[in-house]
């Protein structure tokens, strides 16, 4: 919220920093435990999706249209252009990731 009011925001301008922050927290936790940092997420995120991991929420309804008149994509089961591999569940993601190295 801003000034006591809810605001709407979206797109990669919102999602990329949120994902980066969540992964940074998980990576710091791994390093504090003496494990290597997570490294690039592309490989293990797709691997988690392929196994049907509960660490990723499969968005199956809705779309990513944010601005009126701009074409978006519809969500569907599995990978789609609206939500990619799905929405991260950081509490589950933290125990599902395998650190690099």
C-alpha positions in Angstrom: 0.0 0.0 0.0 1.0 3.6 -0.4 -0.3 6.4 1.8 -2.9 4.0 3.3 -4.3 3.0 -0.1 -3.8 -0.2 -2.1 -2.1 0.3 -5.5 -1.8 -2.0 -8.5 1.5 -2.8 -10.1 2.7 -5.6 -12.3 5.0 -6.9 -15.0 8.7 -7.6 -14.9 9.2 -4.2 -13.2 7.5 -5.8 -10.1 8.2 -9.5 -10.4 11.9 -9.4 -11.2 13.0 -7.5 -8.1 10.7 -9.6 -5.9 12.2 -12.9 -7.3 15.7 -11.6 -7.0 15.2 -10.5 -3.4 13.7 -13.9 -2.5 16.5 -15.8 -4.1 19.1 -13.6 -2.5 17.6 -14.4 0.9 17.7 -18.1 0.2 21.2 -17.9 -1.2 22.5 -16.0 1.9 20.9 -18.7 4.1 22.7 -21.4 2.2 26.0 -19.6 2.5 25.5 -19.1 6.2 25.1 -22.8 6.5 28.5 -23.3 4.8 27.0 -24.3 1.4 27.6 -22.7 -1.9 25.5 -19.8 -3.3 22.6 -20.8 -5.5 24.1 -19.6 -8.7 22.0 -18.9 -11.9 18.4 -20.0 -11.3 17.4 -21.0 -14.8 18.5 -24.6 -14.7 17.1 -25.6 -11.3 13.8 -23.6 -11.7 13.0 -25.5 -14.9 14.1 -28.8 -13.2 11.7 -28.0 -10.3 8.9 -27.4 -12.8 9.6 -30.6 -14.6 9.3 -32.6 -11.4 6.0 -30.9 -10.4 7.6 -29.5 -7.3 5.3 -27.8 -4.8 7.8 -25.0 -4.6 6.3 -23.5 -7.8 2.6 -22.6 -7.9 1.2 -23.4 -11.4 -0.9 -20.5 -12.4 -3.7 -22.0 -14.6 -6.2 -19.2 -14.8 -6.1 -15.5 -15.8 -3.8 -13.6 -18.0 -1.0 -11.1 -17.9 -2.8 -8.2 -19.5 -2.1 -5.1 -17.4 -2.7 -2.1 -19.6 -6.0 -1.8 -21.5 -5.6 -2.5 -25.2 -2.3 -4.3 -24.8 -2.4 -8.0 -25.8 -1.4 -10.4 -23.1 -1.2 -14.1 -22.7 -3.5 -16.6 -21.0 -2.3 -18.8 -18.2 -2.6 -22.6 -18.7 -1.4 -25.7 -16.9 2.4 -26.2 -17.1 4.7 -23.6 -18.7 2.9 -20.7 -20.3 3.8 -17.2 -21.5 1.7 -15.6 -18.8 3.5 -17.0 -15.7 6.4 -19.0 -17.1 7.3 -21.9 -14.8 4.8 -20.5 -12.1 4.9 -18.4 -9.1 7.5 -19.1 -6.5 6.5 -20.3 -3.0 9.6 -19.0 -1.3 8.9 -21.0 1.9 8.9 -24.2 -0.1 11.5 -23.1 -2.6 14.0 -22.6 0.2 14.0 -26.3 1.0 13.7 -27.5 -2.6 16.7 -25.8 -4.2 20.0 -27.5 -4.7 22.9 -25.1 -4.4 25.4 -24.9 -7.2 28.8 -26.6 -6.9 
